[in-house]
Amino acid sequence: MISVTRLNGKNFVVNSELIEIVESTPDTVITLITGKKIIVLESIDEIVEKTVKYRKKISLLPNIEKIQRNEV
């Protein structure tokens, strides 16, 4: 789950596993695999960063330090 902000300033969380597309139109629009679209204040880069951080936290992405030490 990643925390994002609606245009009205309210924070909420999105299951990043359900994100299909993130685009800038110029607002950032997250499209879920269900077809639902969510407009948020965060940039595309911020959404990607939060998603990568979340996936590392739950071990869906290997830790880069472990890769560099050949521990994966």
C-alpha positions as CSV (number, residue, x, y, z in Angstrom):
1,M,0.0,0.0,0.0
2,I,1.2,3.5,-0.8
3,S,0.0,6.8,0.6
4,V,-1.1,9.4,-1.9
5,T,-3.0,12.7,-1.8
6,R,-6.2,13.7,-3.5
7,L,-6.4,17.1,-5.1
8,N,-8.5,18.3,-2.1
9,G,-5.5,17.5,0.2
10,K,-6.9,14.4,1.8
11,N,-4.5,11.5,2.2
12,F,-5.4,7.9,1.4
13,V,-3.7,4.6,0.6
14,V,-3.8,2.7,-2.7
15,N,-2.9,-0.9,-3.2
16,S,0.1,-0.5,-5.5
17,E,-0.3,-4.1,-6.7
18,L,-3.4,-2.8,-8.5
19,I,-1.8,0.0,-10.4
20,E,-1.8,-0.5,-14.2
21,I,-0.8,3.0,-15.5
22,V,0.4,6.3,-14.0
23,E,0.2,9.3,-16.4
24,S,0.5,13.0,-16.2
25,T,-2.2,14.9,-18.0
26,P,-0.9,17.4,-16.4
27,D,-2.5,16.1,-13.2
28,T,-1.2,12.7,-12.1
29,V,-3.7,10.0,-12.9
30,I,-3.4,6.5,-11.5
31,T,-5.4,3.9,-13.4
32,L,-6.0,0.7,-11.5
33,I,-6.4,-2.7,-13.2
34,T,-10.1,-2.4,-12.4
35,G,-10.4,0.6,-14.7
36,K,-10.9,3.0,-11.8
37,K,-9.0,6.3,-12.2
38,I,-7.6,8.3,-9.3
39,I,-6.2,11.9,-9.6
40,V,-3.5,12.7,-7.1
41,L,-1.1,15.5,-6.2
42,E,2.1,13.3,-6.3
43,S,4.2,13.2,-9.5
44,I,4.8,10.1,-11.5
45,D,8.3,9.9,-10.1
46,E,6.9,10.1,-6.6
47,I,4.4,7.3,-7.3
48,V,7.2,5.1,-8.7
49,E,9.5,5.8,-5.8
50,K,6.7,5.0,-3.3
51,T,5.9,1.8,-5.1
52,V,9.5,0.6,-5.3
53,K,10.0,1.4,-1.6
54,Y,6.8,-0.5,-0.7
55,R,7.8,-3.5,-2.8
56,K,11.3,-3.6,-1.3
57,K,9.6,-3.5,2.2
58,I,7.6,-6.6,1.4
59,S,10.5,-8.2,-0.5
60,L,9.0,-8.2,-4.0
61,L,12.0,-6.4,-5.2
62,P,15.5,-7.5,-4.2
63,N,17.5,-5.1,-2.0
64,I,20.1,-3.4,-4.2
65,E,22.7,-3.7,-1.5
66,K,22.2,-7.5,-1.4
67,I,22.6,-7.7,-5.2
68,Q,25.8,-5.7,-5.0
69,R,27.1,-8.1,-2.4
70,N,25.9,-11.2,-4.4
71,E,23.6,-12.3,-1.5
72,V,20.5,-12.8,-3.7
